[in-house]
C-alpha cells in the first residue's frame, strides 16, 4: 500500500513533468504558475488512495488524478476572480499577477486540459468516469453560484449552507474517491460507499475551515485568525449564531455585522464573545465529529480487507485532529 | 438527404427543448438567455450535414451537434467579457445584462455542459470524438490569446494573422465536419478531408467578415459598416494594407491609426481610400476565393456519391456569394 506522503510525492513529480512550455506563453505561463503554487494535492492523492484500495497497480489512475488537480486549480483561479482575492497560498492570485482577461482564459484552458486526462481510461469504464467527473464539475459551479447568492442575503439557513458546501466542496472529494474506486475495479456498492465517505469528509473539512478561522492556532493554521468575522463571511459559525441568538444578543450581533467602520481586533473579539455565549464552538465541533464519524462508519462497510483501508482511515483521523 | 434549412430547424427545436430550468436560476438563466439569442447554428448543422453524407441516420449526431453549439456559445460569452462587448446579435451581452461574475460562471457551466453531449457516442468512436473536440477547444483558447496579444502589437504579419484565425475560428468549423464524419462512419481519409474542408471554409468565412465590415451592404450584412476601421481592429485588410503601403501612403495610414480624436465617418472614408489605392478589395477577394476553391477541391476527393455532397457544396457556394 502506498502512503499518503508517497502518493503526494508522485503527484508533485508528475505535475512538475507536465508539458506546459507551449505557445502562446501568455496562456500557458499562468497555468504553470497556478499549478506550481503547491497545495496539499489532497484530491489526486485521495483518488490514488481509493484506487490502491482495490488494485496494486495505480498507474492507470495517475492521469485522472492529475486531471482532478488541474480542474481543482481551475476552480480556484476563476473563484479568485469572482471573489476579488489578491492572495492564494501566500502568492499573488493569477488575475493579480497577470490580469483578469488572462486569468479568465487560462482558467478556461485548464478546465479543457483537465478533461483530456480522463480520456485514456479503459473503454468499459470511460463513460462512467466522464459522467462522474462532469456532473461534479457542474455541481461545483452551482455551489459557487449559491455561495455568491448568499453574500447579499441575511436569511441563509444552516440547511442551505450545508447544501452549498456540499456542492462547492464535498462532491469533488466524494468524486476523487469514487473515481479512484472505479479505476481500481471496485464494485458499484463500494464505489458508492467511497463517494459518500468523501462527501462526509468534505463537509467536515469545510466546517473545520470555518472553525479554524475563529478558534485555530495561527502558527498551525498558517493564516490569520478572524478573517471571516471581519468580512461578515456567512460561515457555519455565523449562521448558527444568527439562528440561536435571541433578543439582546441577536440585536448586538446583527448590529456588529452592519457596522462599516470598526477596529478589526475589537470586532473579532466581540463576535467571539457572542459565539462563546451561544456555545458555537461545541455546536460546530459536534457537527464536524458527526461528519467524520459518518465517514468512518461508511468505510467499515467497504468490502476489502481492513489493512487496505488503513491509509485512508489514517488520513481521515489526521484531518479530524486538526480541530482538537 | 436533409437540407441546411431542415437541419437548422432540428437544431433550433432541440435547443428549445433543453432542460435548463434548473437551480440556481442565477446560473442557468444566463445559459438559457445565451442559447435563445439565435444565430445561424452553422456549426451543429455542419456536423449533421457531414454525418448525413455517410449515414441516413443522423439521430446519433444530434446530441454532439448540440454540444458543439453550446460550446460555441460559451466561447462567445467569455470572449464578450474579454472584449468588453456590450451587444451580441443586437441584444445585451450576458455580462451586460447580468454581471461579469455571473457571465464568467455561467460560461464555465456551459463549457462543462457541452462536454456531456459527447459522452453517449458509441464506445468505439468515443475516444476519438473526445480528443477531437478537446484539442479544438484548447486551440480556440490559444487563438483568443493570440487575438488579445495582437491588440497591443503593430507588427502582426499576414501569416500570424491567418494562424490566429485558424485557431480561433476555423478549427471549430473543421471539427464540426470531422465529428459528423466520424459519427456517420466515414473512413480516416474522408474524415481528414472534411476537417481540411472545414478549416478552409472557416478561414474564408473569417476573411469575409473582415471584408464585409468595409465593403458590405449594411442592409444585407446587418451590422454597421466600418466598425473595425474605427477601432483599429487588426483585420486581414488592415494588416495587408500596412504590408503593402510605402512612403507617404504608409505614413498617412499609420497616422490615422494613431489619432485619438476623429470623426468616425471621415476615418472610415480615409482608410477606405488607402485600401482602394492599394487594391485591398481585390487582394482580399482573391484570398477568400482561394480558401473556398481549396474547400471545393478537397470535397471532390471525398469518396461518396456526388449527390451526397450536394447540400454541403450548396452551402459553401452560398457562403462564398456573400462577397460578390
Interface residues (C-beta under 8 A of the other chain):
Chain A: X23 X24 X26 X27 X78 X81 X82 X101 X102 X104 X105 X106 X108 X109 X111 X112 X113 X115 X116 X119 X120 X123 X126 X127 X130 X131 X134 X137 X138 X141 X142 X144 X145 X146 X148 X149
Chain B: X23 X24 X26 X27 X78 X81 X82 X101 X102 X104 X105 X106 X108 X109 X111 X112 X113 X115 X116 X119 X120 X123 X126 X127 X130 X131 X134 X137 X138 X141 X142 X144 X145 X146 X148 X149
